[in-house]
Amino acid sequence: MEQVNPRGHVKATANLAELAGDLRCRLSEQLQSQLLYTDDLAPLVLPARRPQRNVVAEQIAALELKRDAAERDGTKLRAGAEALRAAAAEFLGEGNPEKFRQYDAMADQSDTKAALEESRTGALDTRIASLRLPAAATDPIEDADVNVTPAAYLDEALRRAALNNGDVPWHAAAVAATTFTNWTFTPDGDLLHYTCAAGLPLVGGGTVDLELSGTITNIRTRAGKASTPVETVALALFGQGRTLEELATVHSTTRRALVMKRIMPWLVTVGITRRTPCSTTRSGPQIGRAHV
């Protein structure tokens, strides 16, 4: 990322592996909290973007066709009335009153029909103008069923990316680039806050956006591989339930280094200074996520 100034100073650098791992957890959290409820798979109730027919535009187009036809018919009838009156005048000049009355009556009929078509044209113009007025804003929230298959695919793709320095096959990268949009990154010292939107397809067509946000390490301000802020490691381990093996791989370090240099100092800062008793079936300190 670059600061907006003449020097173009780079303010932050992200670890793609860490971003992939955190993004995976954020997507999973949103899916579980908004789509996959504990009791059943309830329909989504969120602002959905569905491809819909523009009914108003179709109505306007149909009315314009009728209006144009009425306008053409009225013009022809007026022209016909003028021609009939011209012929009537010629018959009157020739001393043929009977033909004069006949053609003059025909001209009157043509004028009457033209007036009807002009009235119809005006009514259609009024109707078209009313349809072109801005429609009242409608609430986009609706019940919709989400296709979670892409989310499941991305969950695995992001897991592999977190363990492979952020790299995934090109197809997975293309799916991720299409799904995750509207990125923002905000440097905050040793931390880097991000937001994005995950666009998931709806079963009946269209998409819905899940707003995601998270915090990762700003590695540009940190020196050395073992310099990850303790708070990001603690959040990933205890808040997101990720494993030490994964975090050690993401941060290019060892499990022991993470525990000794990151986890233990963080536990001290939150007031945990001794181990809880170990069970007979599991080894190591038993520190529950709820307790922390």
N, C-alpha and C positions, 0 to 999 in steps of 0.2 A: 504494500500500500504506500501511496505517496501523499505527502502533505501538499495542499494547494498553495504553492509559493514558487517564486522564480527558480529556486534551487532544486525543487522536486525532491526534498529530503524524504527518505524512506523511514517511516515511523514504526513499522512493525513487520515481523516475519512470522508466519505460522508453520507449525509442524503438521504436514498433511496427514500423517498417521494419527496424531492426536486428534486432529479435526474430524477425521473419519470415525474414530471410536466414539467421540463425544456426540457427533451428529447421529450416529446409530442409536445411541441411548435416548437422545431427545426425540427422535422419530418414534421409537418404541413407547416412550412415555405418553406422547400425544395420541398414539393409536389406542393405548390401553385406557387413557382417561376419557377420550372423546368417542371412540368407536367400539372398542371391545370391553363391554361392561362385565362385571363379575358374574351376573346371573344369566345373561343371554347376550346374543349378538343383536343389539338394538339398532334400528336405522339411525343414520347420521342426521343430526339436526344442526346444520351449519349453512352459512351463505354458500350456495352452490352456483357454479357457472355452467349453465346448460345451453347447448345450441338450440335456439328456438326460432320458429318461423316469425318473420316480421309481419304479423297479421295486418297491422295498420297500413304498412307500405303496400301490401297486396290490395287492400281495399281502395287506397288512393289511386293505385294504377288502374284498377277496374273502373272507378268512377271517372278518371281522366279520359279513358277510352270512350265512355258513354257521352261525356261532355263534348269531346271533339267531334263525335258523330252528330250530336244534336246541333252543334255550331255549324257544321258543314251543311246539314239539311236546312237549317234556317237561312243560311246564305243563298242556297240554291232556290229556295222558295221565294225569297225577296227578289232575286234576279228574274225568276219566272213571272212574278207579278208585274215587274216593270216591263218585261217583254209583252205580256198580255195587254197591258194598258197602252203600250205603243201601237199594237195591232188594232186595238179598239179605236184609238184616235184616227188611224188610217181609214177604218171602215166608216167612221163618222164623217170624215172629210169626203169620202166617196158617196155619201148619201145613203148609207146602208145602216139604218138605226137598229135593225134586228141583230145583225152581227156585232154592232157596237155593244148592245146590252149584254149579249152572250159573253163576249170577251171581257167586258168590264166586270161581270159577275165572277168569271173565272179568276180574274186578278184579285178581287176581294177575297175569294176563298184561299188563294195562295198566300195573301197577306195574313189571313187569320191563322193558317197553319204555321207560317213563319213566326208569328207572335208566340204561338204555343211552344215552338222549338226554342225560341229565345228565352222564354220563361223557364223552360226546362234546363237550359244552359246555365242560367243564373242560379237556379236551385242547386244544381250539381256543383257549381263553384263555391257556394256557401257550405255545402257538405264537405267538400275537399278542404276548405280553409279550416273548418272545425276539427277535422282529423289531424291537421298539421299543428295544432296547438300542443305545447308540451304536456305530456301525460303526467299525472300525479305519481310521485315516487312510490314504488311498491316495496314491500319488505321481501328481500331475497331469501329469507330463511325458509327452508322447506325440508321435508323428510326425504331422504335419499339413501340408496344403498351404495356403499363404496366397494370398489374392487380392490381388495387388499393384497392381491397377488404381486403387484409391483413393489409394494412395501416389504413383503416377505423376501423378494429377490434382492432389494436394496439392503435389507438387514444383513444378509449373508455377504453381499458385495462389500459393504462397509466394514464388516468384521474382518474380511480378508485384507482390505486396504489398511486397516489399523495394524495388522501384523506384518505388512509387506511394504513399509515405508510409504504408504499412501498410494501404491500402484495397484491397478486392477486391469483386466482385459478391456479392450477398446469398447466392446459392446456395453459392458457394465458402466464404463465411464460415460458413454452416450446417454444411457438411461438416467444416470445420476444428474447429468448436466441438464436434461430435459425436466426432470422432476424438481430439483432444487433450484429456485430462482430468487430474484430480488435480494441478493446478498448485501449485507452491510457489515463492516468491521470497525470496531472502535477500540483503539489502543488505550490501555489504562496501566501505565507502568509496566510491571512484569506480566500483566494479564492482557488478554485480547478477547473482547466481547464480540460476539457475532449474532446476527439474525438472518433468517431466510424463510422462504415459504416452500412447503412440500406440496406440489400439485398432484393429487391422486385422482384416478379416473372414477367416474360414477358408473354403475351398472347400466343405467338407462341412457348413457351418453352425457358428455360434459365432464367437468372436473370440480374439485373442491380443494381449497388451500388450507393446509395446517401450518400455523405460524410456529416456527421453531426458534429457539435462542439458547445460547450457551456461552461458556467461557473456557478458553484454552490458554496455553502459555505463549507469551510474546517472546520467542526465543532470540529476538534481536537484542533484547536488553539483558539476556542471561549469558553467562560465560561458562562453557563446559557442559558435558553431557549430563552430569548429575546436578543440574541447577534448576530443575523444575520446581515451581513454587509448591510449597507443601499443601496449600489449600486445594489446588487442582487435583493433586494425587489423592488427597483425602476424600474429595467429592466423588472422584471416579471409583474409589475402592468401597467406601461406605455408603455413599448416596446413590450410586448407579449399580452397585453390585458387581463391578468388573473384577477380574482375577488379578493377582499379583503377577502371574506369568504374562498376561496380556500387557499390563502396564509396564513391566520391565522391558518387553519387546518394543513397545511404542516409544519409550524414552531411552532406548539403547543403553540399558543398565542391567543390574541383577536384582533379584528379589531381595537379597540381603541388604543391598545398598538402599533400595527403596524403603525397606522397613527401618533401617538404622538411621538414615539421613533425612527421611521425609515423614514416614508414618509416626515413629516414636516421638520426634519433636512436636508434631502436630497434636498428638494425644496429650502431651504435657501442657500445651497451651490451652486445651479445653478441660484441664483438671483431672485427667486420667493418668495417674502416676504409678499404678501397680497392676499386675496381672490378676485376672479373675481365675478361680480354680479351674484346672483342666479336667475334662471328663475322662472316663476310662476308655472311651472308644475313639476319641479324637485327640490329636496332639497339638501342642501350640497354644498360645493365649486365645481364649474364647471371648472375643469382643463383639458383641451383637450390634447390628446396624441401628436398632431402635435405641440401645443404650447410648451409643455415640450421638 
